[in-house]
Amino acid sequence: MKILSEIKKFEKMYTWEEKSGLFGFLSTIRREVNTFNEHFEFNIRYLTTQPSEIDEDKEVLPRVGFVLTRNNPLVMDKTYCLYSVLRDRKLYGYIGIYKDSSIRTLRELKPIHSFKEGHMVLYDWLRQLVRASCEKLTL
């Protein structure tokens, strides 16, 4: 029965990402964006493919949590994006311009420290994305 007790030990092990709520938070992003779109109709889209680079750097790509894009109908030549990067157990948000599978960062946003309470920060990030696309921010 030693094998059975060893299996039970493995079942009880959790990673930091599970304990902190990071995975749970990331799994709700699509639903939260859909809710935001239903209420405000800003047509923010969840990018399902990972960008090829961010600021000409490919090293950061494994730490990207999600990428959201928004096209402002009044500015047809730019696609604004909101993306997140996990660094030092915090999820940092960034506003950038998405073009040809590449992102150029415009500014950094307030990070999420507690993923269980991260939805309020996420809504702030979504507002920042809309604001950036309406203000027509550029590099």
N, C-alpha and C positions, 0 to 999 in steps of 0.2 A: 503494500500500500504506500510505500514511499513515493512512488511515481505520482500517485493521485494527489498527495499533499504538495508535491512540487508543482503540479499543474495549477492547483488552487492558488499558490503563491504568485504565479505568473498572471492569473486572471485578475488579481487585485492590484497589479501594478498599473499606474497611470502616468502618462507623460505630463510635462509641465503644460503643454498646449491644451490637454484635456482638462486638467485641474483648474487652469486659469479661466477657462471659458472661451478661449480663442477659437477653437473649432466650432463651438456652438454659435458664437457671434458671426463668424464667416459664413456659416450655413444659412443665416437669416438675411444676408445682404440682398439677395435677389428679391425676396419677399418685401423687404423694407423699401427698396427702390420702386417696386410695383405699387406699393401703397402711396409713396410720395408722388408718383406719376398720376395715380388715380385722383388724388386730391388737387394737384397743382398743374397737371398736364404740361410738364416741361420736356417730356419725351427723352428721358435719360435712359441709356441702354447699357446693359451689362455686357462687357466684352468677353466672349468665351475663349478667344485665343490669346495667348500671352504675347505681349509685344516682343519684338526682336531685340530691342535695346532701349535703355532709358539714359538720356544724356550721353549717348555714345558709350555706354557702359553695359556690358552683358553680365557682369559679376553680381549685380543686384537682383537679377531676374528670379532666382530661386526663393527669394524672400518676399516677392510680391504677393499680396493677399488677394486683391481684386483690382480691376480696372473698369471704370464707368465712363461713358462718353456722352456728350451732348452737342448737337448741332443747333446753332441759332439760325433760324430761317432768314434772318437779316444779314448774317455774315456767312455766306455760303462757302468761302474758301478755307475756313478753319473749323476743326473739330476739337473742342475742349474736352479735357478728361480729368477725372479724379482717380488717383491710384493710391494704394497703400503699400507700405513696406514695413515688415517686422524687423525691428532693430532693438537690441537690449531689452527684450520682453515688453516692448511697447509697439503699438501699431501707429506709424506715422502716416499722415495723409498729405497728399501733394496735388496741386492743380497744375496741369500742363496742357500742351497742345499735342494732339495725336495725329500723326501723318505717316502714311506708308509703313504701318506697323512699328513706328518709332515714336518715342515720347520725348518732348523737350519740357523740362520743368520750369514753371513760372514762379511758384511760391510754395512754401511749406506751411502746413496747417497744424493746429493743436493736436498733439498725439492722444491716443486712447491708452490710459493706464489700466483701467478696470474694464474688462470685456463684458462683464455681466451688466454694467451700466453704460455700455458704449453706444447705445442707440441714440442718445441725445447728441453725442459728439458726431455721430454719423449724419444726423439730420442737419447739423451745422455745416458739415463738410458738403452735403448736397446743396445747401443754400449758397455756399461759397462757389461751387461749380456753376450754378446758375448765374450768380453775380459776375463771375469772371467772363462768362460767355456774353452777358449783356453789356458789360463794360468794354468788351472787345480787347481784353488784355493781350499784349504781344510780348515777344522776347526783347 
